[in-house]
Amino acid sequence: MASLHDSQLSALAATIDDAAERVAAMAEDIQARESEAATALYEAERSLQMAQRAIGRARRSLES
């Protein structure tokens, strides 16, 4: 069962990583003309990075 959960968490982590990269790219693209929107996107990227770390902690705790 732990293997199934690890697989699911791995897939979720990959999805979050992709979303974080896309959000960061969008923020960089609009930063010069839409600074408020870019700031919000950078905040979203940080939140996604925190989610990545939380998923990593969950995966490690399933290993033990």
Sequence and secondary structure as in RCSB ss.txt:
>XXXX:A:sequence
MASLHDSQLSALAATIDDAAERVAAMAEDIQARESEAATALYEAERSLQMAQRAIGRARRSLES
>XXXX:A:secstr
 HHHHHHHHHHHHHHHHHHHHHHHHHHHHHTTT HHHHHHHHHHHHHHHHHHHHHHHHHHHHH 
